[in-house]
């Protein structure tokens, strides 16, 4: 009887120690086996789909400093790109470009947040600074498909709101070109695979929605005409859909959805009692990668990276 009791007790303890993510998932997502402490966030696929780049916040969810890593999905090789003690953050979507073989990211190294890029096979110290303005900061950049431009969220120095979507030539031969109006609060731009559109998020009435515009800032349309705040938006590889995380009446915490670029009703892609966010779709359109936490990530020790076959 004692032996049987011990076996049952050990099995119960094993079940209790099982990841909350496993216990509450109602989809076929699997956790990536990345042995790295900290909060793993913002995964994005390489152009060939074999590797991902992501941000690791060392002290927990969105708690700097943070480093950039790559992880090969086939060989399981984990490699640090930059880890010099600042807050270095990539954005899911088009942050890794094969035309220039580089990853673009923002960093708060002195004097303030600016845009940098690093070769995909680079290491800390190989970063190249792209933007340089004394009175403005730059966050969350992504590349144009040809790698010649970056688009990012711009703020006046020491100003938290009124994010201005801005584009700039990587070689420094253009002006800083605002694409949204001053006074609006916009963030997280992503360039379409065809290069003709840029998506972004805009806050109105206490709700974030996803918008599309032409690359010169004209033709702005709101894509998400339904309730709930949406964030972390990126294009699918064919450019016909947008994936995003959203909170609404159907979920307690954000899950991941897809909507057509022409609007309409969203399709839910993940089914989880916890939080799923910051999604990216593989170049062949078959895999979804995202960050996950069993509870509100702001109240957690951090998120892990999961992948779902579409």
MILO-144551 format. One record per residue: x, y, z of N, C-alpha, C in turn. Coordinates in pm, whole numbers, padded with zeros to 5 digits, always signed. Example, Ala and Ser with C-alpha at 12.3 -4.5 7.8 and 13.67 -1.06 7.14 Angstrom:
<nodes>
+01319-00569+00780+01230-00450+00780+01320-00330+00780
+01285-00225+00708+01367-00106+00714+01290+00003+00787
</nodes>
This chain:
<nodes>
+00083-00121+00000+00000+00000+00000+00086+00125+00000
+00195+00120+00080+00283+00235+00086+00345+00264-00050
+00386+00156-00122+00446+00173-00255+00346+00237-00350
+00223+00186-00347+00119+00242-00435+00093+00388-00403
+00090+00421-00272+00069+00560-00231+00179+00651-00283
+00304+00603-00273+00417+00683-00322+00409+00706-00471
+00371+00601-00546+00361+00614-00691+00255+00717-00728
+00136+00705-00663+00028+00800-00692+00069+00941-00656
+00136+00956-00539+00180+01089-00496+00279+01150-00593
+00375+01070-00640+00474+01120-00735+00409+01159-00866
+00310+01078-00911+00239+01113-01034+00164+01244-01017
+00103+01265-00901+00028+01389-00876+00121+01508-00875
+00239+01493-00811+00335+01601-00808+00383+01633-00948
+00405+01530-01029+00449+01552-01167+00346+01632-01245
+00217+01597-01224+00111+01670-01293+00105+01815-01247
+00127+01836-01115+00123+01973-01063+00239+02056-01115
+00353+01991-01140+00470+02064-01189+00468+02085-01339
+00373+02019-01406+00363+02035-01551+00333+02180-01584
+00391+02233-01693+00370+02373-01729+00222+02407-01737
+00184+02520-01678+00046+02565-01688+00005+02580-01834
+00100+02616-01921+00068+02630-02062+00017+02499-02120
+00077+02385-02079+00032+02256-02129-00109+02225-02081
-00137+02256-01955-00264+02218-01894-00381+02296-01952
-00358+02417-01997-00468+02505-02038-00479+02527-02188
-00396+02463-02267-00402+02483-02412-00509+02393-02473
-00583+02448-02566-00680+02371-02643-00647+02377-02792
-00516+02386-02820-00468+02379-02958-00346+02287-02958
-00280+02274-03072-00168+02181-03085-00033+02250-03080
-00027+02368-03019+00100+02439-03010+00199+02363-02922
+00327+02377-02954+00434+02312-02878+00535+02417-02835
+00591+02396-02718+00689+02487-02662+00825+02464-02725
+00894+02571-02763+01029+02559-02815+01127+02534-02700
+01216+02440-02721+01309+02397-02617+01432+02487-02617
+01413+02608-02565+01522+02706-02559+01566+02720-02414
+01686+02676-02385+01738+02680-02248+01805+02815-02223
+01721+02909-02180+01769+03045-02159+01681+03108-02052
+01741+03165-01950+01663+03230-01845+01617+03367-01893
+01515+03420-01826+01461+03548-01865+01329+03534-01938
+01279+03643-01993+01153+03646-02066+01180+03649-02215
+01137+03545-02287+01162+03532-02430+01044+03592-02505
+01070+03692-02591+00962+03770-02651+00991+03803-02798
+00885+03846-02867+00895+03903-03003+00964+03812-03104
+00926+03685-03116+00991+03599-03214+00957+03640-03357
+01053+03627-03446+01032+03657-03588+01114+03560-03670
+01056+03512-03780+01123+03415-03866+01231+03478-03952
+01335+03400-03979+01434+03437-04080+01371+03425-04217
+01430+03486-04320+01371+03479-04454+01357+03337-04508
+01444+03244-04465+01430+03105-04512+01344+03020-04420
+01298+03076-04309+01208+03005-04218+01275+02903-04128
+01406+02890-04134+01474+02788-04055+01516+02837-03917
+01521+02967-03899+01573+03026-03777+01478+03136-03732
+01480+03164-03602+01405+03278-03551+01501+03373-03480
+01464+03499-03473+01531+03596-03388+01430+03637-03282
+01477+03664-03161+01387+03704-03054+01461+03790-02953
+01382+03856-02867+01435+03938-02759+01427+03861-02629
+01532+03865-02550+01531+03807-02416+01552+03918-02313
+01445+03947-02237+01457+04041-02125+01512+03964-02005
+01623+04007-01953+01694+03930-01852+01620+03920-01719
+01543+04023-01681+01484+04029-01547+01335+04002-01543
+01275+03964-01655+01132+03938-01660+01065+04013-01772
+00935+04001-01781+00860+04053-01895+00878+04205-01910
+00936+04245-02023+00960+04387-02055+01048+04457-01951
+01130+04379-01879+01217+04438-01778+01362+04433-01827
+01416+04549-01864+01552+04554-01918+01657+04522-01812
+01778+04491-01862+01824+04496-02001+01772+04377-02082
+01787+04388-02214+01743+04279-02301+01842+04258-02414
+01847+04135-02461+01944+04093-02562+01872+04031-02680
+01940+04027-02795+01886+03960-02913+01956+03828-02935
+01877+03725-02963+01929+03591-02991+01869+03538-03121
+01939+03445-03183+01882+03364-03290+01878+03219-03243
+01780+03146-03296+01762+03005-03259+01725+02928-03385
+01807+02830-03420+01782+02747-03538+01681+02639-03502
+01569+02637-03571+01462+02544-03540+01498+02400-03574
+01596+02380-03662+01636+02245-03702+01750+02192-03616
+01855+02270-03600+01973+02225-03525+01965+02257-03376
+01870+02342-03336+01853+02387-03197+01969+02475-03150
+02048+02528-03243+02160+02613-03205+02108+02750-03160
+02151+02792-03041+02117+02922-02986+02239+03012-02993
+02221+03132-03049+02334+03223-03069+02295+03363-03027
+02383+03430-02954+02358+03568-02914+02401+03662-03027
+02314+03759-03060+02348+03860-03159+02406+03984-03091
+02335+04035-02992+02386+04151-02920+02341+04145-02775
+02437+04168-02685+02410+04159-02542+02510+04247-02468
+02500+04378-02490+02600+04469-02432+02549+04547-02311
+02431+04504-02258+02383+04564-02135+02272+04667-02150
+02237+04701-02274+02127+04794-02299+01998+04716-02321
+01890+04787-02345+01764+04725-02383+01758+04721-02535
+01782+04603-02592+01780+04581-02737+01657+04500-02772
+01572+04551-02861+01441+04491-02885+01413+04486-03035
+01377+04366-03083+01329+04352-03221+01177+04351-03223
+01119+04365-03339+00975+04362-03357+00938+04240-03442
+00836+04162-03404+00793+04052-03491+00751+04105-03628
+00762+04019-03727+00728+04061-03864+00853+04078-03946
+00864+04190-04018+00971+04207-04118+01095+04274-04060
+01147+04218-03950+01268+04274-03889+01395+04206-03940
+01382+04094-04013+01498+04019-04065+01487+04019-04217
+01586+04073-04284+01577+04096-04428+01691+04027-04501
+01658+03949-04604+01763+03876-04677+01830+03962-04783
+01769+04076-04821+01834+04163-04919+01961+04225-04862
+01961+04249-04731+02079+04307-04666+02139+04213-04562
+02082+04091-04551+02131+03990-04456+02148+04048-04316
+02044+04114-04267+02056+04183-04139+01925+04180-04062
+01937+04203-03933+01823+04219-03842+01823+04364-03794
+01705+04426-03794+01694+04565-03746+01624+04564-03611
+01666+04654-03522+01613+04657-03386+01632+04796-03328
+01569+04820-03212+01593+04945-03140+01674+04917-03015
+01749+05017-02970+01833+05002-02852+01835+05133-02775
+01833+05122-02641+01833+05244-02560+01973+05280-02512
+02075+05230-02580+02212+05269-02543+02229+05420-02560
+02327+05476-02493+02344+05622-02491+02355+05680-02632
+02290+05798-02655+02224+05884-02555+02077+05851-02531
+02010+05780-02625+01870+05743-02608+01833+05643-02718
+01708+05598-02716+01663+05493-02810+01680+05537-02954
+01748+05454-03031+01765+05474-03175+01756+05337-03244
+01756+05342-03377+01747+05220-03458+01887+05174-03497
+01907+05044-03486+02034+04981-03523+02005+04861-03613
+02107+04815-03682+02097+04690-03754+02225+04610-03732
+02213+04478-03745+02327+04390-03726+02318+04277-03827
+02430+04237-03882+02432+04126-03977+02379+04000-03910
+02309+03917-03986+02248+03797-03929+02352+03701-03871
+02476+03710-03917+02584+03628-03861+02677+03712-03774
+02631+03831-03732+02714+03920-03652+02715+03882-03506
+02791+03956-03428+02797+03940-03283+02801+04079-03221
+02784+04084-03089+02789+04211-03017+02913+04290-03057
+02892+04415-03092+03000+04500-03139+02994+04527-03288
+02914+04446-03359+02901+04462-03505+02781+04547-03544
+02710+04605-03446+02590+04681-03477+02623+04809-03555
+02530+04848-03642+02542+04972-03718+02424+05061-03681
+02452+05182-03638+02345+05275-03601+02283+05334-03727
+02150+05333-03734+02077+05380-03851+02023+05521-03831
+01952+05544-03720+01894+05677-03694+01980+05753-03595
+01972+05887-03602+02054+05970-03514+01992+06108-03505
+01907+06126-03402+01840+06255-03384+01856+06298-03238
+01894+06421-03213+01917+06464-03075+01790+06484-02995
+01676+06510-03062+01555+06548-02990+01442+06446-03004
+01469+06330-03065+01364+06230-03086+01420+06091-03062
+01330+05999-03022+01367+05860-03002+01296+05773-03105
+01348+05653-03126+01294+05563-03228+01280+05423-03169
+01162+05360-03194+01132+05226-03143+01083+05136-03256
+01091+05005-03235+01017+04901-03307+01025+04917-03459
+01143+04899-03517+01158+04915-03661+01134+04785-03738
+01097+04799-03864+01097+04688-03959+01149+04738-04093
+01196+04643-04175+01253+04672-04306+01146+04676-04416
+01174+04756-04520+01105+04738-04647+01158+04609-04711
+01082+04547-04803+01128+04421-04862+01264+04428-04930
+01299+04544-04988+01429+04556-05053+01541+04592-04956
+01509+04611-04829+01608+04640-04728+01664+04782-04732
+01607+04868-04816+01660+05004-04831+01600+05104-04733
+01486+05071-04675+01417+05161-04584+01386+05090-04452
+01373+05169-04347+01313+05122-04223+01194+05210-04190
+01096+05151-04125+00982+05226-04074+00974+05197-03925
+00942+05299-03845+00950+05283-03701+00857+05380-03631
+00846+05362-03500+00766+05450-03414+00857+05558-03357
+00819+05682-03375+00902+05795-03334+00830+05876-03226
+00908+05924-03129+00855+06011-03023+00951+06126-02999
+00897+06237-02957+00982+06343-02906+01052+06292-02780
+01171+06334-02756+01248+06291-02640+01168+06316-02512
+01159+06214-02427+01090+06219-02298+00939+06233-02310
+00884+06196-02427+00738+06198-02446+00691+06056-02471
+00597+06006-02388+00552+05868-02397+00446+05847-02504
+00356+05940-02521+00245+05924-02615+00277+05992-02748
+00175+05999-02834+00186+06066-02964+00292+06001-03053
+00288+05867-03058+00379+05796-03146+00353+05830-03292
+00459+05860-03366+00449+05903-03505+00519+05800-03593
+00447+05736-03683+00508+05638-03773+00596+05714-03873
+00721+05673-03882+00822+05746-03960+00903+05648-04043
+00942+05690-04164+01032+05605-04243+01160+05681-04276
+01264+05601-04306+01397+05660-04324+01482+05563-04404
+01564+05616-04495+01651+05531-04574+01767+05482-04487
+01797+05353-04500+01903+05292-04420+02038+05358-04444
+02062+05404-04569+02191+05464-04601+02200+05611-04562
+02092+05665-04502+02095+05802-04452+02076+05909-04557
+02033+05872-04677+02021+05971-04785+01883+06035-04794
+01794+06005-04701+01660+06066-04704+01641+06151-04579
+01537+06232-04580+01491+06295-04458+01416+06192-04375
+01386+06227-04250+01294+06146-04169+01153+06183-04212
+01081+06087-04267+00953+06115-04333+00838+06067-04245
+00759+06159-04186+00644+06117-04106+00531+06065-04195
+00468+05956-04153+00361+05895-04232+00225+05908-04165
+00223+05939-04036+00097+05962-03966+00098+06104-03910
-00018+06149-03864-00033+06289-03824+00016+06312-03682
+00078+06428-03657+00113+06464-03519-00011+06468-03432
+00003+06425-03308-00110+06425-03216-00182+06292-03210
-00169+06209-03312-00221+06074-03305-00123+05986-03227
-00172+05875-03175-00082+05783-03105-00077+05654-03185
+00035+05632-03254+00049+05519-03345+00178+05443-03313
+00179+05313-03341+00295+05232-03306+00302+05106-03392
+00412+05034-03374+00437+04901-03429+00406+04888-03579
+00479+04961-03663+00458+04948-03808+00523+04820-03863
+00465+04766-03967+00523+04652-04038+00498+04668-04188
+00602+04643-04265+00594+04658-04411+00536+04533-04473
+00453+04548-04576+00394+04432-04643+00498+04362-04728
+00482+04231-04753+00578+04156-04835+00592+04212-04976
+00485+04268-05032+00492+04325-05167+00553+04464-05167
+00566+04525-05050+00629+04656-05039+00539+04774-05065
+00409+04749-05085+00319+04859-05122+00235+04912-05007
+00236+04844-04892+00155+04886-04778+00237+04879-04650
+00194+04957-04553+00248+04950-04418+00130+04941-04323
+00132+04844-04234+00031+04839-04129+00084+04907-04004
-00006+04950-03919+00033+05010-03792-00085+05004-03698
-00063+05039-03573-00168+05042-03473-00193+05185-03429
-00320+05215-03408-00359+05351-03369-00461+05342-03256
-00444+05429-03156-00536+05429-03043-00641+05538-03061
-00765+05498-03049-00878+05591-03051-00981+05543-02951
-01027+05633-02866-01131+05598-02770-01092+05488-02674
-00964+05482-02639-00918+05382-02545-00900+05244-02603
-00906+05230-02735-00892+05099-02802-00789+05109-02913
-00700+05009-02919-00603+05002-03028-00661+04922-03144
-00649+04977-03264-00693+04908-03385-00581+04906-03488
-00595+04818-03585-00496+04801-03691-00539+04878-03814
-00446+04955-03867-00469+05036-03985-00371+04998-04095
-00410+05027-04218-00323+05012-04335-00307+05146-04404
-00189+05168-04464-00168+05288-04546-00070+05255-04657
-00068+05340-04759+00035+05331-04861+00168+05375-04802
+00276+05342-04869+00409+05369-04812+00444+05517-04811
+00363+05601-04875+00384+05746-04865+00292+05809-04761
+00216+05727-04689+00126+05776-04585-00015+05804-04631
-00043+05788-04758-00178+05813-04810-00263+05687-04796
-00394+05704-04823-00486+05591-04831-00505+05516-04701
-00511+05584-04590-00526+05518-04460-00666+05459-04443
-00671+05331-04401-00799+05264-04374-00785+05181-04246
-00893+05176-04168-00894+05091-04049-00939+04951-04088
-00860+04852-04052-00888+04713-04091-00978+04645-03989
-00956+04672-03861-01024+04597-03755-01144+04674-03702
-01259+04649-03763-01383+04717-03722-01461+04628-03626
-01397+04585-03517-01466+04504-03417-01407+04534-03281
-01478+04493-03176-01445+04533-03039-01316+04468-02989
-01255+04534-02891-01134+04481-02829-01009+04545-02884
-00908+04559-02799-00781+04617-02842-00696+04511-02912
-00630+04555-03020-00544+04466-03099-00403+04520-03098
-00306+04430-03094-00168+04473-03091-00080+04368-03159
+00051+04398-03168+00150+04303-03222+00111+04253-03361
+00077+04343-03450+00027+04303-03582+00142+04283-03682
+00126+04184-03769+00223+04157-03876+00149+04092-03992
+00206+04104-04111+00148+04042-04230+00180+03893-04234
+00092+03816-04296+00128+03681-04337+00218+03691-04460
+00285+03580-04494+00386+03583-04600+00327+03619-04737
+00199+03585-04761+00138+03619-04889+00082+03760-04893
+00086+03830-04780+00039+03968-04773-00110+03984-04776
-00185+03872-04773-00330+03879-04784-00401+03888-04650
-00327+03858-04542-00387+03859-04409-00295+03928-04311
-00351+03963-04197-00277+04022-04086-00301+03937-03963
-00195+03904-03892-00209+03834-03765-00182+03932-03652
-00247+03909-03538-00235+04002-03427-00281+03934-03299
-00247+03991-03185-00303+03944-03059-00412+04041-03017
-00513+03988-02949-00629+04072-02915-00695+04025-02787
-00749+04121-02714-00835+04096-02600-00978+04130-02640
-01071+04042-02601-01212+04066-02632-01298+03986-02535
-01428+03982-02560-01519+03914-02469-01502+03763-02470
-01435+03708-02571-01419+03562-02581-01299+03509-02505
-01206+03596-02468-01084+03551-02401-01055+03640-02280
-01006+03578-02173-00971+03655-02054-00842+03732-02076
-00744+03666-02144-00619+03729-02183-00606+03719-02334
-00515+03795-02391-00503+03801-02537-00472+03664-02596
-00534+03633-02709-00499+03521-02795-00468+03577-02934
-00433+03490-03026-00388+03534-03158-00496+03509-03262
-00514+03607-03350-00618+03605-03451-00558+03642-03587
-00639+03614-03691-00603+03652-03828-00723+03722-03890
-00695+03827-03969-00800+03896-04040-00750+03930-04180
-00839+03935-04276-00803+03973-04412-00761+04120-04416
-00672+04153-04507-00631+04293-04523-00748+04380-04568
-00852+04318-04619-00971+04393-04660-01073+04404-04547
-01039+04351-04429-01128+04360-04314-01214+04236-04300
-01326+04251-04229-01414+04138-04205-01394+04080-04067
-01453+03962-04044-01447+03898-03913-01314+03825-03894
-01256+03834-03775-01129+03768-03750-01147+03618-03726
-01041+03543-03751-01037+03400-03723-00940+03377-03608
-00984+03306-03508-00898+03278-03392-00800+03165-03426
-00671+03186-03402-00569+03088-03436-00519+03010-03315
-00508+03074-03199-00467+03001-03079-00584+02993-02983
-00583+02887-02902-00692+02865-02808-00631+02828-02674
-00620+02929-02590-00544+02913-02467-00608+02995-02356
-00610+02940-02235-00667+03012-02122-00574+03122-02071
-00448+03122-02113-00353+03224-02075-00333+03326-02185
-00214+03384-02187-00181+03491-02282-00098+03437-02398
-00135+03471-02521-00056+03449-02642-00040+03583-02713
+00083+03617-02752+00104+03746-02818+00226+03747-02907
+00250+03863-02969+00367+03888-03054+00387+03779-03158
+00290+03756-03247+00300+03646-03343+00381+03680-03468
+00432+03575-03530+00499+03585-03659+00470+03457-03737
+00447+03468-03868+00418+03353-03953+00540+03323-04040
+00568+03193-04058+00682+03151-04138+00664+03192-04284
+00775+03205-04358+00765+03248-04499+00679+03157-04586
+00670+03028-04553+00586+02939-04632+00443+02934-04581
+00414+03009-04477+00277+03020-04427+00228+02902-04346
+00316+02810-04307+00271+02688-04240+00285+02692-04088
+00362+02785-04034+00387+02784-03891+00366+02924-03831
+00313+02921-03711+00292+03042-03633+00379+03033-03508
+00454+03137-03480+00536+03140-03359+00497+03261-03276
+00502+03246-03142+00449+03352-03058+00503+03336-02916
+00478+03438-02831+00515+03433-02691+00394+03397-02607
+00418+03329-02493+00309+03276-02412+00339+03289-02264
+00234+03317-02188+00241+03316-02042+00110+03261-01987
+00120+03185-01877-00001+03127-01818-00090+03231-01753
-00035+03349-01726-00114+03456-01666-00075+03588-01731
-00132+03696-01683-00098+03828-01734+00054+03842-01736
+00114+03862-01854+00261+03863-01860+00325+03972-01774
+00254+04085-01756+00308+04192-01672+00321+04149-01527
+00246+04045-01488+00251+03995-01350+00325+03862-01341
+00393+03826-01447+00462+03697-01452+00612+03716-01447
+00683+03605-01436+00828+03609-01441+00879+03620-01584
+00788+03603-01681+00828+03615-01821+00753+03519-01910
+00771+03535-02041+00705+03451-02139+00804+03353-02202
+00748+03247-02261+00825+03149-02336+00775+03150-02481
+00848+03085-02570+00812+03085-02712+00749+02951-02749
+00641+02959-02823+00566+02840-02867+00544+02849-03019
+00516+02733-03078+00494+02728-03222+00373+02639-03253
+00296+02681-03352+00174+02610-03391+00175+02588-03541
+00146+02464-03584+00126+02437-03725-00008+02493-03770
-00006+02570-03878-00131+02631-03927-00199+02532-04021
</nodes>
